Amino acid sequence: MTLVVLAHGTNDPAGRATWGALLTRVRSLVPDAGVRLAWAGVARPQLADLLPKLDEGPVVVVPAFLASGFHVRRDVPEQLAALGRTDVRVTDPLGPDPVLVDAALDRLRDAGWGGEQVVLAAAGSTDPVAQADLRTAAALVGERLGGEVPVGYVAGGDPRLAEVVGAQDGPVALLTWLLAPGVFHRWACGVAAAVVADPLGDHPAVASLLVERYRAAVALAG
């Protein structure tokens, strides 16, 4: 059985190192599985590069995305159809799972959060399903903190992060709803926030959730 972790593509050295560290954690949790990394774009290998090199047999693809956007609902199914692989199971994406909210709050506290108004900083999307997932994540954060948590988008869609931060009264702390460092996190750091949390990165909860998605798919395959 092969577990393919599908990530947003990056050529950022810190981002690639973070994904490497995360996969090391995952491999330690499922030593009996072959664990591979594929990129949805920008970098190689992508699914279309990797899957033909894997032996026929059960393959589980876990989309390491924090919302169900284009890649999850269109790109991956279209690639699998083009490859003609019927032995590949694609799980739900990672977000907006509550365990990731707890991990993101860990990162926020580690960054020195002292009670400032929290804004969820997401990469963003114009996809309505992805936007709904991001609002769900923010609502879960709000439940943990006992107050409303607005969402701001770094890249795609509205509302933009800088506008959301600027609309708050008093200092703001950014809960970073990103998996790895890179250009989006650097842009978030450029917004006038008092505190900016690190991405989720190789937090143990991320690795555990990846493995949970994988094991659930294996169980369904029988």
C-alpha positions as CSV (number, residue, x, y, z in Angstrom):
1,M,0.0,0.0,0.0
2,T,1.3,3.4,-0.9
3,L,0.4,6.7,0.8
4,V,0.8,9.7,-1.5
5,V,0.7,13.1,0.3
6,L,-0.4,15.7,-2.2
7,A,0.7,19.2,-1.3
8,H,0.5,22.6,-2.9
9,G,3.7,23.1,-4.9
10,T,6.6,25.2,-3.6
11,N,10.1,25.9,-4.6
12,D,10.7,27.7,-1.3
13,P,13.6,26.0,0.6
14,A,12.0,26.4,4.0
15,G,8.7,25.1,2.6
16,R,10.3,22.1,1.1
17,A,12.2,21.4,4.3
18,T,9.0,21.6,6.3
19,W,7.3,19.1,4.0
20,G,10.3,16.8,4.3
21,A,10.1,17.0,8.1
22,L,6.4,16.3,8.0
23,L,6.8,13.2,5.8
24,T,9.5,11.9,8.2
25,R,6.9,12.1,11.0
26,V,4.3,10.3,8.8
27,R,6.7,7.5,7.9
28,S,7.4,6.9,11.6
29,L,3.7,6.4,12.1
30,V,3.1,4.0,9.2
31,P,6.4,2.1,8.7
32,D,4.6,-0.6,6.7
33,A,3.5,1.9,4.0
34,G,5.4,3.5,1.2
35,V,5.1,7.2,1.7
36,R,5.6,9.6,-1.2
37,L,5.1,13.3,-1.8
38,A,3.5,14.8,-4.9
39,W,2.9,18.4,-5.7
40,A,-0.3,19.9,-7.1
41,G,1.6,22.5,-9.1
42,V,4.8,24.5,-9.4
43,A,7.2,21.7,-8.4
44,R,7.8,18.1,-9.4
45,P,6.8,15.4,-9.1
46,Q,3.1,15.9,-9.6
47,L,0.6,13.2,-9.5
48,A,0.8,12.6,-13.3
49,D,4.6,12.1,-12.9
50,L,4.5,9.9,-9.8
51,L,1.5,7.5,-10.2
52,P,2.8,5.9,-13.4
53,K,6.0,5.0,-11.5
54,L,4.1,3.2,-8.7
55,D,3.3,-0.4,-9.0
56,E,-0.3,-1.4,-9.7
57,G,-2.1,-1.9,-6.4
58,P,-3.8,0.2,-3.8
59,V,-2.7,3.8,-3.6
60,V,-4.2,6.3,-1.2
61,V,-3.8,10.0,-2.0
62,V,-4.3,12.4,0.9
63,P,-4.8,16.0,-0.3
64,A,-2.8,18.0,2.3
65,F,-5.0,21.1,1.8
66,L,-6.9,23.1,4.4
67,A,-10.0,23.5,2.3
68,S,-11.8,21.7,-0.5
69,G,-11.0,23.9,-3.5
70,F,-10.1,23.3,-7.2
71,H,-7.4,20.7,-6.7
72,V,-9.6,18.5,-4.5
73,R,-12.8,18.6,-6.5
74,R,-11.6,18.9,-10.1
75,D,-7.9,18.7,-10.7
76,V,-7.2,15.4,-8.9
77,P,-10.2,13.5,-10.3
78,E,-9.4,14.7,-13.8
79,Q,-5.8,13.6,-13.5
80,L,-6.8,10.2,-12.2
81,A,-9.3,9.8,-15.1
82,A,-6.6,10.7,-17.6
83,L,-4.2,8.2,-16.1
84,G,-6.8,5.5,-16.1
85,R,-5.9,4.5,-12.5
86,T,-8.8,2.8,-10.8
87,D,-6.8,1.5,-7.9
88,V,-6.3,5.0,-6.3
89,R,-8.4,6.2,-3.4
90,V,-8.5,10.0,-2.7
91,T,-9.4,10.9,0.9
92,D,-11.0,14.1,2.2
93,P,-8.6,17.0,2.6
94,L,-7.1,17.8,6.0
95,G,-9.1,21.0,6.6
96,P,-11.1,22.2,8.3
97,D,-10.6,19.4,10.9
98,P,-10.8,20.4,14.5
99,V,-7.5,18.9,15.4
100,L,-5.8,21.3,13.1
101,V,-7.5,24.2,14.8
102,D,-5.9,23.0,18.1
103,A,-2.5,22.8,16.3
104,A,-2.9,26.3,14.9
105,L,-3.7,27.6,18.4
106,D,-0.5,25.9,19.6
107,R,1.4,27.9,17.0
108,L,-0.4,31.1,18.0
109,R,0.5,30.7,21.7
110,D,4.1,29.8,20.7
111,A,4.3,33.1,18.8
112,G,3.5,35.0,22.0
113,W,-0.2,35.7,21.7
114,G,-1.3,37.7,24.6
115,G,-5.0,38.1,24.1
116,E,-5.0,40.3,21.0
117,Q,-7.9,40.0,18.5
118,V,-7.3,36.9,16.4
119,V,-7.7,36.9,12.7
120,L,-7.5,33.7,10.7
121,A,-5.0,34.3,7.9
122,A,-5.6,31.9,4.9
123,A,-4.1,31.7,1.5
124,G,-7.6,32.3,0.1
125,S,-9.8,31.1,-2.7
126,T,-12.5,32.2,-5.1
127,D,-14.1,28.8,-4.8
128,P,-17.3,29.0,-2.7
129,V,-16.8,25.5,-1.2
130,A,-13.3,26.4,-0.1
131,Q,-14.5,29.7,1.3
132,A,-17.1,27.9,3.3
133,D,-14.4,25.6,4.7
134,L,-12.3,28.5,5.7
135,R,-15.3,30.1,7.5
136,T,-15.8,26.8,9.3
137,A,-12.2,26.8,10.4
138,A,-12.6,30.4,11.7
139,A,-15.8,29.5,13.5
140,L,-14.0,26.5,15.2
141,V,-11.3,28.9,16.4
142,G,-13.9,31.3,17.7
143,E,-15.5,28.5,19.7
144,R,-12.2,27.7,21.3
145,L,-11.5,31.3,22.1
146,G,-15.0,32.5,23.0
147,G,-15.3,35.2,20.4
148,E,-15.7,35.9,16.7
149,V,-12.7,35.3,14.5
150,P,-12.8,36.9,11.1
151,V,-11.0,35.5,8.0
152,G,-8.6,37.4,5.8
153,Y,-7.2,36.1,2.5
154,V,-3.6,36.6,1.6
155,A,-3.9,35.8,-2.1
156,G,-7.1,34.7,-3.8
157,G,-10.6,36.1,-3.1
158,D,-12.0,38.6,-0.6
159,P,-11.8,39.8,2.1
160,R,-8.1,40.6,1.9
161,L,-6.1,40.1,5.0
162,A,-4.7,43.6,5.2
163,E,-8.3,45.0,5.1
164,V,-9.5,42.7,7.8
165,V,-6.6,43.5,10.1
166,G,-7.1,47.2,9.4
167,A,-10.8,47.0,10.4
168,Q,-10.1,45.7,13.9
169,D,-10.0,47.8,17.0
170,G,-6.6,47.4,18.7
171,P,-3.7,45.1,18.0
172,V,-4.2,41.9,16.0
173,A,-2.7,38.4,16.2
174,L,-2.7,36.3,13.0
175,L,-3.6,32.6,13.4
176,T,-1.8,31.2,10.3
177,W,-4.0,28.8,8.4
178,L,-1.2,27.6,6.2
179,L,0.7,24.3,6.2
180,A,4.2,25.4,5.3
181,P,6.3,28.6,5.1
182,G,6.7,30.4,1.8
183,V,5.5,33.4,0.0
184,F,2.0,33.5,1.5
185,H,3.4,33.4,5.0
186,R,5.9,36.2,4.1
187,W,3.0,38.3,2.8
188,A,1.1,37.7,6.0
189,C,4.1,38.8,8.0
190,G,4.1,42.0,6.0
191,V,0.6,42.9,7.4
192,A,0.5,45.3,10.4
193,A,-0.2,42.6,13.0
194,A,1.3,42.5,16.5
195,V,1.7,38.7,16.4
196,V,2.0,36.3,13.4
197,A,1.9,32.6,14.1
198,D,4.0,30.1,12.2
199,P,2.3,27.8,9.7
200,L,1.1,24.4,11.0
201,G,4.2,22.8,9.5
202,D,5.3,19.4,11.0
203,H,3.1,19.7,14.1
204,P,2.4,16.2,15.3
205,A,-1.3,16.7,14.8
206,V,-0.8,17.3,11.1
207,A,1.1,14.0,10.7
208,S,-1.5,12.1,12.8
209,L,-4.3,13.5,10.7
210,L,-2.6,12.5,7.5
211,V,-2.2,8.9,8.8
212,E,-5.8,8.9,10.1
213,R,-7.1,9.8,6.6
214,Y,-4.9,7.1,5.1
215,R,-5.9,4.3,7.6
216,A,-9.6,5.2,7.1
217,A,-9.2,4.7,3.3
218,V,-7.4,1.4,3.8
219,A,-10.1,0.2,6.0
220,L,-12.8,1.1,3.4
221,A,-10.8,-0.8,0.8
222,G,-11.1,-3.9,2.9
